Amino acid sequence: MAGRRTPHADDGYSLVELVTAMALLGLVLAMATALFISTTRSTGLAQGMDANTRVATNAMDEIGRVLRVGTTVAVTGSATPRSAFVYADREQLVLFSNVDVDPYASVTTLPPKPTMVRFRLDGGRQLWEDRLAPTASGIYWVFPSAMGTADSSRSLGGTVLAAPTGQDAFFTYLDQSNTVLPVPATGGLSATQLAQVTAVRVTLRITATNSRAGKPATVVNTVLLPNVTVTKVTS
C-alpha cells in the first residue's frame, strides 16, 4: 500500500557498531600519533647529531690548523730557541704558532711574527681560542704570560665532555718516537717534556650549544708539528 513504511526504514547504527567504530578510530589515531612522535623524535636526534658533528669538525679543523704551524721562538742571548709549547695539560694548551702570518711582512730584521694561541675550557666547559700577540725587541719577539689577558678570544661553539675513565683526554702529547708523554694529575708537562712534543692527539667529545638532543660527537685526530725541530732564523 502506498505510504507504508518498511519495518527497518528508521534503523540507525547499533550501539555495538558505534563502539566498534570508535575503537577502530581511536586505534588509528593512536598509531598516527605514535608515528608522528617517533618521526619528530628521530628528526630531532638527527638534527642534534648533525649539529654536534659540524661543531666538533669545525673545532677540530681550527685546532689542527693552529697546531700544524706550531713553531719554536728565538730567545735573546740563547742559541736554543724556546719550545713551541708554553703550557700543556689534559684539557688546555698554549703554544707559539705561525697561524695567519702576514705573508707580506718584512723579515729583514725580524723573523715572521708568530702568535701565542691558547685553547682552554671555561667553567661551563665551553671551548675557547685565545690569541696573544708579541711585541718586538730588537731582532726578537717578546710574549706576555701564557695565562695573561688575550688580545682576542672566540668561542669554538661547543661543550667539551670530560674523558671517560681509562680513555684519552682532550689532549695527549707525543714525542718524536710516538711515545705518550705522561701528564701529571695536576698541572701540565714539565719544561723538558714541553720541548719533546712533536705531535698532539686531540680527542674531542663535544655537544653543540643550543642544539637539540643528540648523542655527543667524538672526533679524533693526531696532528704533527713539523716545524718544532726547525732552527729559526733570527736575523
Protein Blocks (a to p, Z undefined) as FASTA:
>chain_A
ZZiacfklmpccdfklmmmmmmmmmmmmmmmmmmmmmmmmmmmmmmmmmmmmmmmmmmmm
mmmmmmmmgccdddehiabdcdfblbdcfkbccdddfehiafkbccklbccddddddddd
dfkopacddddddddehjaccdddfklccfbdcdehiacddddehiacfbdcddfkopac
dddfbdcddfklmmmpcbdcdddddddehiacddddddddddddfklmpccdfZZ
